[in-house]
């Protein structure tokens, strides 16, 4: 279903965080993918499918409510085995299929060792405190509302932006939303900074400055997603009957093999996991000092502007075309039907 209104078929005030991230890469790509609903090729579907299997296995293991380390690992691996037995991905050989399963099992072990036991205990505490509502997904739906500026002819409009996390758990007085992702590569600078002030704020601002040679849609998209998820977690806490909790957002990669070691002779795989907490790097402490809420006025204001453009169907990419053509076009599935790209490719010299 399209995310932008066309012939009154869809409510233009209902967006998704994935649509926002697509729009940041290229408004025309968003138009093709979400407004027209055209399917593009995706080379990462096999990775996404494996991440989905492990995500489901972990969430089902957590749902058992047992945070003993061995019991949690056994529950996750038993569920993973059942899912893997029904997984019909084509492989070159049985040896490759067995290896890919070992990688997933090693990732499950790394998850349990790194955060799984603590998160399971936090889920148990949160479930005991909540009056109603789900705490474990996968794909636990969240919704955030943003007031977008109107035009001279229209008043301000409230836009709903949907997102999701795979589960939430209690960490002291905070409620933490966890999202499983393939890797953390798209975070860029956010992986190596712990606060908003300084390099992060500068790069975010420069992305929207037409005079600055900066184009970082994935980086900006991660900050937008953090803003949307944290606001969605606040709304979810109200449904759980846990108002006035602070909220945090964490990403955990399940397909990052940079820390994977394979012993081919013994047919064993070992790996470890990084965890990216995006909360502190999003929070503007000046805003926090005034409101005591985990918010960032700069990000939130820009989010409202972009959401407003998207909701009104502003798909013309020409104001950033040089950056888009250099960074987004090379891996875009829609260049065959993109008028800007085609015009660029067939133009005559002279």
BELFENRA-V864339 format. One record per pair of residues at least 24 apart in sequence whose ideal C-beta (glycine too) atoms are under 7 Angstrom apart, sorted by the first residue. I is the first residue (numbers start at 1). J is the second residue. D is the distance in Angstrom with one decimal. If there is no record, write none. Layout:
# BELFENRA-V864339
i->I j->J d->D
i->I j->J d->D
This chain:
# BELFENRA-V864339
i->2 j->34 d->6.0
i->2 j->35 d->5.3
i->2 j->37 d->5.6
i->3 j->34 d->4.5
i->4 j->34 d->6.6
i->4 j->35 d->4.5
i->4 j->310 d->7.0
i->4 j->311 d->6.9
i->4 j->313 d->5.7
i->6 j->35 d->6.4
i->12 j->311 d->4.7
i->13 j->157 d->6.1
i->13 j->158 d->6.6
i->13 j->159 d->4.8
i->13 j->160 d->6.1
i->13 j->311 d->6.1
i->14 j->160 d->5.1
i->15 j->159 d->6.0
i->15 j->160 d->7.0
i->15 j->161 d->4.9
i->15 j->307 d->6.1
i->15 j->310 d->6.3
i->15 j->311 d->6.7
i->16 j->161 d->6.7
i->16 j->162 d->4.8
i->17 j->161 d->6.0
i->17 j->162 d->7.0
i->17 j->163 d->4.2
i->17 j->224 d->6.9
i->17 j->225 d->5.0
i->17 j->228 d->4.9
i->20 j->161 d->6.9
i->20 j->221 d->6.6
i->20 j->224 d->5.5
i->20 j->306 d->6.6
i->20 j->307 d->6.8
i->20 j->310 d->6.9
i->21 j->221 d->3.7
i->21 j->225 d->6.9
i->23 j->306 d->6.7
i->23 j->310 d->5.1
i->24 j->217 d->3.8
i->24 j->220 d->5.6
i->24 j->221 d->5.1
i->25 j->217 d->4.5
i->25 j->328 d->4.7
i->26 j->317 d->5.5
i->26 j->324 d->4.9
i->26 j->328 d->4.6
i->26 j->332 d->6.9
i->27 j->314 d->6.7
i->27 j->315 d->4.4
i->27 j->316 d->6.7
i->27 j->317 d->4.9
i->28 j->315 d->5.7
i->28 j->317 d->4.9
i->28 j->338 d->5.6
i->28 j->340 d->6.4
i->29 j->328 d->6.8
i->29 j->332 d->5.9
i->29 j->334 d->5.7
i->30 j->310 d->6.9
i->30 j->315 d->6.7
i->31 j->315 d->4.1
i->32 j->334 d->4.3
i->32 j->337 d->6.7
i->38 j->334 d->6.7
i->40 j->333 d->2.9
i->40 j->334 d->5.8
i->41 j->333 d->4.8
i->46 j->89 d->5.9
i->47 j->182 d->5.4
i->47 j->255 d->5.2
i->48 j->182 d->6.8
i->49 j->89 d->6.4
i->50 j->100 d->7.0
i->50 j->104 d->6.4
i->50 j->255 d->6.5
i->51 j->180 d->6.4
i->51 j->182 d->5.3
i->51 j->254 d->4.8
i->51 j->255 d->5.3
i->53 j->80 d->6.7
i->53 j->83 d->4.8
i->53 j->84 d->6.5
i->53 j->87 d->6.2
i->53 j->104 d->6.9
i->54 j->80 d->6.5
i->54 j->104 d->5.3
i->54 j->107 d->6.2
i->54 j->108 d->6.5
i->54 j->254 d->5.1
i->55 j->138 d->4.8
i->55 j->166 d->5.8
i->55 j->180 d->4.5
i->55 j->254 d->6.8
i->56 j->83 d->6.2
i->56 j->138 d->5.7
i->57 j->83 d->5.9
i->57 j->108 d->6.8
i->58 j->108 d->6.8
i->58 j->111 d->6.3
i->59 j->136 d->5.4
i->59 j->137 d->5.6
i->59 j->138 d->4.7
i->59 j->166 d->5.9
i->59 j->167 d->6.1
i->62 j->120 d->5.5
i->62 j->123 d->5.8
i->62 j->136 d->5.7
i->62 j->167 d->6.3
i->63 j->136 d->5.2
i->65 j->124 d->6.1
i->67 j->117 d->5.5
i->67 j->120 d->3.5
i->67 j->121 d->4.6
i->67 j->124 d->6.4
i->69 j->112 d->6.3
i->69 j->117 d->5.2
i->72 j->112 d->5.6
i->72 j->116 d->5.7
i->72 j->117 d->6.4
i->72 j->120 d->5.7
i->73 j->108 d->6.8
i->73 j->109 d->6.2
i->73 j->112 d->4.6
i->76 j->108 d->4.9
i->76 j->112 d->6.9
i->77 j->105 d->5.8
i->77 j->108 d->5.8
i->80 j->104 d->6.1
i->80 j->105 d->6.7
i->80 j->108 d->6.2
i->102 j->269 d->4.4
i->103 j->260 d->6.7
i->103 j->269 d->5.3
i->106 j->269 d->4.2
i->106 j->270 d->5.8
i->106 j->271 d->4.8
i->107 j->254 d->5.7
i->107 j->271 d->5.8
i->110 j->271 d->5.1
i->110 j->272 d->5.2
i->110 j->273 d->4.6
i->111 j->273 d->5.9
i->114 j->272 d->6.9
i->114 j->273 d->4.7
i->114 j->275 d->6.6
i->115 j->275 d->6.1
i->119 j->169 d->5.0
i->119 j->178 d->6.9
i->122 j->169 d->3.2
i->122 j->170 d->4.6
i->122 j->171 d->5.7
i->123 j->167 d->6.4
i->123 j->169 d->4.5
i->125 j->170 d->4.4
i->126 j->168 d->6.4
i->126 j->169 d->5.6
i->126 j->170 d->4.0
i->126 j->175 d->6.7
i->129 j->170 d->6.9
i->129 j->242 d->6.3
i->130 j->240 d->4.0
i->130 j->241 d->6.0
i->130 j->242 d->6.1
i->131 j->240 d->6.7
i->131 j->241 d->3.4
i->132 j->239 d->7.0
i->132 j->240 d->6.9
i->132 j->241 d->6.7
i->133 j->236 d->6.9
i->133 j->239 d->4.4
i->133 j->240 d->4.5
i->135 j->167 d->6.2
i->135 j->168 d->5.1
i->136 j->167 d->4.5
i->137 j->164 d->7.0
i->137 j->165 d->6.9
i->137 j->166 d->4.7
i->137 j->167 d->5.7
i->138 j->166 d->4.6
i->139 j->164 d->4.9
i->139 j->166 d->6.9
i->140 j->164 d->5.8
i->140 j->165 d->5.3
i->140 j->166 d->6.5
i->140 j->167 d->6.4
i->140 j->168 d->6.9
i->142 j->229 d->6.2
i->142 j->232 d->2.9
i->142 j->233 d->6.4
i->142 j->235 d->7.0
i->142 j->236 d->5.7
i->143 j->232 d->5.6
i->143 j->235 d->6.2
i->144 j->228 d->4.6
i->144 j->231 d->3.9
i->144 j->232 d->4.6
i->146 j->303 d->6.2
i->146 j->304 d->5.1
i->146 j->307 d->5.3
i->147 j->304 d->6.4
i->148 j->304 d->5.0
i->148 j->307 d->5.3
i->148 j->308 d->3.4
i->148 j->311 d->6.5
i->149 j->304 d->6.8
i->149 j->308 d->5.8
i->159 j->307 d->4.9
i->159 j->311 d->5.5
i->161 j->228 d->5.0
i->161 j->307 d->6.6
i->163 j->225 d->6.6
i->163 j->228 d->4.9
i->163 j->229 d->5.1
i->163 j->232 d->5.4
i->165 j->229 d->6.4
i->168 j->233 d->6.9
i->168 j->236 d->7.0
i->173 j->245 d->6.3
i->173 j->246 d->6.4
i->174 j->245 d->6.4
i->174 j->246 d->4.6
i->174 j->247 d->6.6
i->174 j->248 d->5.3
i->175 j->233 d->6.0
i->175 j->237 d->5.5
i->175 j->242 d->6.5
i->175 j->245 d->4.8
i->175 j->247 d->5.3
i->176 j->248 d->4.5
i->176 j->250 d->5.8
i->177 j->229 d->5.7
i->177 j->233 d->5.0
i->177 j->247 d->7.0
i->177 j->249 d->5.2
i->177 j->250 d->7.0
i->178 j->250 d->5.0
i->178 j->252 d->6.2
i->179 j->251 d->5.3
i->180 j->252 d->5.5
i->180 j->254 d->5.2
i->181 j->251 d->5.2
i->181 j->253 d->5.6
i->182 j->253 d->6.4
i->182 j->254 d->6.7
i->182 j->255 d->4.1
i->183 j->253 d->4.8
i->183 j->255 d->6.0
i->183 j->256 d->4.4
i->184 j->251 d->6.4
i->184 j->253 d->5.0
i->184 j->256 d->6.6
i->184 j->274 d->6.2
i->184 j->276 d->5.2
i->186 j->218 d->4.0
i->186 j->222 d->6.6
i->187 j->222 d->5.4
i->187 j->276 d->6.2
i->188 j->216 d->6.4
i->188 j->218 d->6.5
i->188 j->219 d->4.5
i->189 j->219 d->6.2
i->190 j->219 d->6.4
i->190 j->222 d->5.7
i->190 j->278 d->6.4
i->190 j->281 d->5.5
i->191 j->276 d->6.3
i->193 j->281 d->5.5
i->194 j->280 d->5.6
i->194 j->281 d->6.1
i->195 j->280 d->6.1
i->195 j->281 d->6.2
i->196 j->281 d->6.0
i->196 j->282 d->6.4
i->196 j->283 d->6.1
i->196 j->284 d->5.3
i->196 j->296 d->6.3
i->200 j->281 d->5.8
i->201 j->298 d->6.9
i->204 j->298 d->6.9
i->204 j->299 d->6.9
i->208 j->302 d->6.4
i->210 j->319 d->7.0
i->215 j->323 d->3.8
i->215 j->327 d->5.4
i->222 j->278 d->6.6
i->223 j->282 d->5.8
i->223 j->299 d->5.1
i->224 j->299 d->6.9
i->224 j->303 d->5.2
i->226 j->278 d->4.5
i->226 j->282 d->4.4
i->227 j->282 d->6.7
i->227 j->296 d->6.6
i->227 j->299 d->5.2
i->227 j->300 d->5.8
i->227 j->303 d->5.6
i->230 j->294 d->5.7
i->246 j->294 d->6.2
i->247 j->294 d->6.4
i->248 j->277 d->6.4
i->248 j->279 d->4.2
i->249 j->278 d->5.2
i->249 j->279 d->5.6
i->250 j->275 d->6.1
i->250 j->276 d->6.8
i->250 j->277 d->5.0
i->251 j->276 d->4.6
i->251 j->278 d->6.6
